Amino acid sequence: MMTDEMEISHNPPKPTQKIKLNVGGVYFVTHRDTLLAFDESYFGGLLRRGRPPEDDGAYFIDRDTTHFPKILNYMRTGRF
């Protein structure tokens, strides 16, 4: 019989759902928790409103991708 401590060590935390974003034709994948980290952000609203993704499974965002990697990294780490 296993102890609770042993059972916990064999059950790693479940990863959050992955979200695919299509930003101006470039695809990015991140965790749902990353997009919800900033409650008042565009992305938090997008997911909380329940807007469904496009047919390809991605949320389309009609913006230039020039700065998006920096924005996404900030949401992931809290630093630029």
N, C-alpha and C positions, 0 to 999 in steps of 0.2 A: 504494500500500500504506500502511495506517495504522500508526502506532506504537502500542505498548501504552498510552501516555499518552493518546492521542487516543481510543482505544476506551473507556477507562475514563471519560472525560469525557462520553461519549454513553450510558453505561449507569448511570442513577441507581439508588441502592439501592432494593430492593423494599420496599414498605410491609408491615407485619405484618398478619396476618389481623384483620379487624374482628369484634368480638364484640357481640352484641345481648343486653342484659339487660332483663328485665321486673321492675322492683322495685315491688311493690304496685300493678301496673297502669300504671305509667309506664315508658316505654321509654327506654333509654340505649344509646348505641353508643360503644365505645371499642376501642382496639387490644389484642390479646391480650398484647403485651409489657407494657402498663400493668397488666393484672390479674396478671401473673406477676412484677411488680417486687418484691413482698414475698413471699418464699418460703413463709413460714408463715401467710399470710393465708387467709381463707375462700375467696377467689377463686382463689388459686393451687391450693389443694386441689381446688376444683371442676373446674378445667380439667385438672389432672394426673391425677385419678382417671378421667377419660374419660367423665364423665356426659354423656349426649347432651342437646342442647337440646330444648325442647318442639316441638310440631308447627309453631308459627309461626317457628321458628328462633331463639327467644330462650331464655335461661336464666332460669327463674322464681325469684325470691327473694321470699319471703313476709314482707316488712318494710315499714314506713312509709317513705315517700320524703322525709320532712322534711329529714333530714341527709345523704342519700345524695349529692347533688351536691357537697357539701363533701368527703366521703370520696373520691369519684372524682377531684376536683381535686387532693386531697392525693396520691393515688396517681400522678397525672400529673406533678405539679411538685415534690412533697416539701415543700410549704409550705401552711399554712392561710390 
